[in-house]
Amino acid sequence: MPVGNLEFIKSASGTSVSSLSVTDCFSANYDVYQVLIAKLDSTGIAYAYLRFIDSVGSVISDLEYDWAEMDLTSYTAYAENRNTAQNKGLLGFAGGTGTADMGGFLTTVYNPNDSSSYTFYNGQSSIKGASGLAGAKYIGVHKSAEQITGINILPSTGSWDNITVNVYGLASN
């Protein structure tokens, strides 16, 4: 796990949006970033996904994402999800339908600004859904060596009624 001081970079929020982008938040100033979905309210049960944004400001939706995720539920058996060559990276279950139900998502992004390597991410989330408590652990990679400058968060279905995303750079000690 990365150790260092978090330095606030940028925040973005939206209401009734099908996705939310935080642009120009990754730079050469840091190698590791923390992305916190601090407020989330969805129109229905959905998974949250990410797409990265390239250096010209385009959301990358090519089949370049591999990921693995585990749903950690209190009310049923754990479930594994994994896939390769996808057009987005899975974060986790986002089934809460009110801000109070969403514990949040904390995602660490590695080397997004390095155009000579893949961009990796991992993290965890928690919610209180209709059936009980649930969490998720996830890892993923964007398998194209290119400069990444931002992130786009989207649901598998529906829209975000309210969403706030904060990005922090992790300064080394």
C-alpha positions as CSV (number, residue, x, y, z in Angstrom):
1,M,0.0,0.0,0.0
2,P,1.4,3.4,-0.9
3,V,2.6,5.6,2.0
4,G,2.9,9.3,1.9
5,N,1.1,12.6,2.1
6,L,-2.1,13.1,0.2
7,E,-2.4,16.4,-1.6
8,F,-5.7,17.6,-3.0
9,I,-5.7,18.0,-6.8
10,K,-9.2,18.4,-8.1
11,S,-12.9,17.7,-7.4
12,A,-15.9,17.3,-9.7
13,S,-19.6,16.7,-9.0
14,G,-22.8,16.2,-11.0
15,T,-26.5,15.7,-10.6
16,S,-28.6,13.4,-12.8
17,V,-25.6,12.5,-15.0
18,S,-24.9,9.4,-17.0
19,S,-21.2,9.7,-16.2
20,L,-18.8,12.1,-14.5
21,S,-15.4,13.1,-15.8
22,V,-12.5,14.6,-13.8
23,T,-10.2,16.1,-16.4
24,D,-6.6,17.2,-16.1
25,C,-6.1,15.7,-12.7
26,F,-3.2,13.4,-13.5
27,S,0.2,14.9,-14.2
28,A,3.9,14.3,-14.0
29,N,3.9,15.7,-10.4
30,Y,2.9,12.3,-8.9
31,D,3.2,8.6,-9.8
32,V,0.3,7.5,-7.5
33,Y,-3.1,9.0,-7.1
34,Q,-6.1,8.4,-4.8
35,V,-9.6,8.8,-6.3
36,L,-12.3,9.0,-3.8
37,I,-16.0,8.8,-4.8
38,A,-17.1,10.6,-1.6
39,K,-20.8,11.1,-2.5
40,L,-22.8,8.7,-4.7
41,D,-26.5,8.3,-5.2
42,S,-27.8,6.2,-8.0
43,T,-31.1,5.7,-9.8
44,G,-31.0,1.9,-9.2
45,I,-28.8,-1.0,-8.5
46,A,-25.7,-0.8,-10.7
47,Y,-22.0,-1.4,-10.8
48,A,-19.6,1.5,-11.0
49,Y,-17.0,1.5,-13.8
50,L,-14.2,3.7,-14.8
51,R,-12.7,4.9,-18.1
52,F,-9.5,6.9,-18.3
53,I,-9.1,10.1,-20.3
54,D,-6.2,10.5,-22.7
55,S,-3.9,13.5,-23.2
56,V,-6.2,15.0,-25.9
57,G,-9.2,14.8,-23.5
58,S,-10.9,11.8,-25.1
59,V,-12.6,9.2,-22.9
60,I,-10.9,5.9,-23.7
61,S,-13.6,3.3,-24.6
62,D,-11.4,0.9,-26.6
63,L,-11.2,-2.8,-25.6
64,E,-8.1,-2.1,-23.4
65,Y,-9.3,-2.8,-19.8
66,D,-8.7,-6.0,-17.8
67,W,-10.1,-6.3,-14.3
68,A,-11.1,-8.6,-11.4
69,E,-13.5,-7.7,-8.6
70,M,-15.1,-9.5,-5.7
71,D,-18.4,-8.7,-4.2
72,L,-18.2,-9.1,-0.4
73,T,-21.8,-9.4,0.7
74,S,-23.3,-10.0,4.2
75,Y,-26.4,-11.6,2.8
76,T,-25.2,-14.2,0.3
77,A,-22.1,-15.9,-0.9
78,Y,-19.2,-13.8,-2.2
79,A,-19.1,-13.4,-6.0
80,E,-16.2,-13.0,-8.3
81,N,-16.3,-10.9,-11.5
82,R,-13.4,-10.8,-13.9
83,N,-12.9,-10.0,-17.6
84,T,-10.3,-9.1,-20.2
85,A,-10.4,-6.8,-23.3
86,Q,-13.3,-4.7,-22.0
87,N,-14.3,-1.1,-22.9
88,K,-14.3,0.0,-19.2
89,G,-12.8,-1.1,-15.9
90,L,-15.0,-2.4,-13.1
91,L,-14.9,-0.7,-9.7
92,G,-17.6,-2.5,-7.7
93,F,-21.2,-2.8,-6.7
94,A,-23.0,0.6,-6.4
95,G,-26.4,-0.5,-5.4
96,G,-27.3,2.1,-2.8
97,T,-30.1,4.4,-3.8
98,G,-29.4,7.2,-1.4
99,T,-26.3,9.0,-0.3
100,A,-26.6,7.5,3.2
101,D,-26.4,4.0,1.7
102,M,-23.1,4.6,-0.1
103,G,-20.0,4.1,1.9
104,G,-17.9,5.3,-1.0
105,F,-15.1,4.1,-3.3
106,L,-11.4,4.5,-2.8
107,T,-9.3,3.8,-5.8
108,T,-5.5,4.0,-6.2
109,V,-4.3,4.8,-9.7
110,Y,-0.6,4.0,-10.6
111,N,1.5,5.8,-13.2
112,P,-1.3,7.4,-15.2
113,N,1.0,10.1,-16.7
114,D,3.7,7.7,-17.8
115,S,3.2,7.2,-21.6
116,S,5.6,4.2,-21.6
117,S,3.7,2.0,-19.2
118,Y,0.2,0.6,-18.6
119,T,-2.0,2.4,-16.0
120,F,-3.0,0.1,-13.1
121,Y,-5.7,0.7,-10.4
122,N,-7.0,-1.1,-7.3
123,G,-9.3,-0.3,-4.5
124,Q,-12.4,-1.1,-2.4
125,S,-15.9,0.1,-1.8
126,S,-18.8,-0.3,0.6
127,I,-22.6,0.1,0.5
128,K,-25.7,-0.6,2.4
129,G,-28.0,-2.1,-0.2
130,A,-31.6,-3.2,0.0
131,S,-30.5,-6.7,1.1
132,G,-27.8,-5.7,3.6
133,L,-24.2,-4.6,3.7
134,A,-21.8,-5.2,0.8
135,G,-18.3,-4.3,-0.1
136,A,-16.0,-4.9,-3.0
137,K,-12.3,-5.3,-3.7
138,Y,-11.0,-4.7,-7.2
139,I,-8.0,-4.5,-9.4
140,G,-7.6,-3.5,-13.0
141,V,-5.3,-2.4,-15.8
142,H,-5.6,-0.2,-18.9
143,K,-3.5,-2.1,-21.3
144,S,-2.3,0.6,-23.6
145,A,0.9,2.5,-22.8
146,E,-0.2,6.1,-23.2
147,Q,-0.5,9.3,-21.2
148,I,-3.6,9.4,-19.0
149,T,-4.7,12.8,-17.7
150,G,-8.2,12.2,-16.3
151,I,-10.9,9.7,-15.2
152,N,-14.5,9.1,-16.1
153,I,-16.9,7.3,-13.7
154,L,-20.0,5.7,-15.0
155,P,-22.8,3.2,-13.9
156,S,-23.6,0.0,-15.6
157,T,-27.3,1.1,-15.8
158,G,-29.2,4.3,-14.9
159,S,-27.5,7.4,-13.9
160,W,-25.9,9.1,-10.9
161,D,-28.5,11.2,-9.1
162,N,-25.6,12.9,-7.2
163,I,-21.9,12.2,-7.4
164,T,-18.8,13.8,-6.1
165,V,-15.3,12.6,-7.0
166,N,-12.1,14.0,-5.3
167,V,-8.6,13.3,-6.7
168,Y,-5.5,13.4,-4.5
169,G,-1.8,13.1,-5.4
170,L,0.3,10.8,-3.2
171,A,3.5,12.6,-2.4
172,S,6.3,10.3,-1.3
173,N,7.9,10.8,2.1
